[in-house]
Amino acid sequence: MATNGFLNNTQLDFASYKQSLKTYLSQQTQFRDYDFEGSNLSVLLDLLAYNTYHNAMYLNMIGSEMFLDTAQLRESIISHAKELNYTPRSRSASRIEVDVVASVNNSVSPTTITLPANYRISGTANNGLVYNFYTKEPVVLESSNSYSVSNVFFYEGSLKTEAFLVSSANAQFVINSSNVDISTVSVTVQKSSTEAVFTPWSRSEELFNLNANSEVFFIQGYRDFQYSITFGNGVVGKQLTPGNILLVSYLETNGVDANYTSTFSTVESVDIFPASTFSLVYSGSSYGGAYAEDNNSIRYNAIRGFTNQNRAITSEDTVSLIKANFPSIETVVAYGGEEATPKRYGKIVISAKPIGSEVLSDSLKNEIVDFLSDKTSLSVEPLIVNPEYLYLDISSRVKYNINQTTKTSSQLASNVVTAITSFNTSYLSDFGSDLRFSKLSSAIDAADVSIISNDTQVRISKRITPSPGVSYSERWSFENELYNENVRYVLPVGHEAIVESTPFVYDGYTAYIQDNGTGTLYVYALVNNITTVLNNNVGTVDYNTGLISINNLIVDSYTTDAIKIYARTENADIDTLTNKILLIDPEDITVTMTGIRI
C-alpha cells in the first residue's frame, strides 16, 4: 500500500488539501480506478479538507501571535513589548511655551500669585477649532517689577479624573480613555473613604533606587490603545492596601490635530483675580502633538529599547531613544563630534527633522537635551544642529513610442514628473538616503509603457539666503567629489562650469556665480552679450571633497526665495553623510519629451 505524498504541502490552501487527500486515496488498491468527482466520497473529502484548512489556519494564527515580529493583534504586540520592559508611546499633547504676566491693581499687592495645577487657557487653531491647554504643575508669578513668570508649558487636552477602589494589593487599574497622554497622568492615594488625607504618588519608569516605602506607580501598555497602572509589591515600591482609593487624573488629548494652534487667551480666574488680569506672551504656534505609536513602530522600538536599556551610549542608542520618546520628530540622526565639520570633540551631534517643519524649535531642542542629560556618558555632551538640505536638479530628455500611447507629450511629461516626485518620497527625504541613479532612471522609464529610454542629468544644489546689502559668508560641503576638469583638459581653454548659480542683482547687474575650473568662485554678468567679471574671487571650491566656501558676497537683491548654487558631481550616484538630507523639489525638474515611431 503506497502512502507517499499524504498531505505533502506547506501552503494554507483548501484545494491543495483536497487534492492531497485524493492523491493519497487513489494510491490505495481499492480506489485505484475510482472516479471521485460527483461521488459521495467527494463530499467527505470536502469536509476533511475544510477541517484541515481550518485547523491549519488556527494554528498558524496562534503561532504568529507568539512572536513580536509576526504578531498581528495589537494586544499580542503590547504583551511582547511588555516582556522587553517597553511601554508603547501614547498620544502626545500639543504644547505651547508661554510667558504669563499679571496686571494687578496697586491696592491689591500680594507677594506672589499662584496659578494652580491644570490652569486652563484657550487656543484657536488654523482650522478654526478651539482647544484647551493646561499646565501640569502650579505656576508662581513673582512680584518684582510686575507679576510674571517665563517659559511655562501648557498642554492641550481635556482634563479627566477617574476613581478606583483597591480590592486587591496586586491589582492593576485600567485607564478608560484610549487618547490619554501618559506623561500627564498623576495619581493620588486616599487611605480609605473615612480618611480625608490625599497623598500624591510619583511615576517611576525603572526599579533603580526604589525600596519598600517608595510611593511610586508604573504605567504599562494594555489592550488596544489603553494603559494600565500598577504599584509596588512591598519590596520594590510601596504596596497598596485593600480599601485604598485611587484618584487618577490625566489629559485626554487630540494629539496632532491641535498642532499649529496660534491664538491663545486666558479663560479662568485665580482667587480674586479675573481671567482678564493675566496676559500671555508667546511666539509661533503649538507643536509636539502626535498620535499613539502604531504596531510597526512598537516592533521597531521595543527591541532597540531593550538593547540600549534607556542609555544613550552609542549613536544608535541615541537615535532609538529620541524616536521612542519624541513622536513629533519625523527622522533623526546622531554621530560623533569627530565626524562634524568643524570637528566637535566630546560631543554627540544630533540632527532631527520634525513633522511638518524643517527645523526643531528651540523649546524642543532643550527638551531633547534635558532628556538625554542623564543618559549619556559623563564625558559626552549632546549638541543639536539643524538638518542641512541639499536639492537635486533633474533634467531629463525622454523618448517615447507614439504608436504605443494616446497621451499627449505634456501628459507624459506630467507622468514623468509624478514618477520623480514619488521617487523622492520613497527613496530620499531622510538622513542617510542616497541617490542611486539607476533607480531614478528606472522610475522614469516606468512612468508609462510607451517610454523607450531617458537621458537624465542630475546636479546637486544648495540654497542660500544672503540679506541684501550685507556681507554674506557660508561654508558647506556637498560631500561628493565634483566633476574635475583639471585632469581632462588644460585650463582655462574649454572650461565648462562645474559650480554655477541662479541669477541675482550685483552692483546693479543681473549676475551669476561660477567657478573658474581651478578652485575659485567669481561673479560675472553678461553686458551686451559679453561676459564681464564683476568680482574675481567670492569663494573657493574643492573639487575632491565638494567643499564650497562663499566669502564676503554682497548682493543687491534676488527675486526668488533663495539663490541656488548648483554643482556637477563626478559620479551619477550621490551619497549623503552626517546631517544632510537630499530632496527633489518639483520646481527643479525639467522634462523634455521626444516622440518617435517604432
Order of alpha helices (4+ residues) and beta strands (2+ residues): alpha-alpha-alpha-beta-beta-beta-beta-beta-beta-beta-beta-beta-beta-beta-beta-beta-beta-beta-alpha-alpha-beta-beta-alpha-beta-beta-alpha-alpha-beta-beta-beta-beta-beta-beta-beta-beta-beta-beta-beta
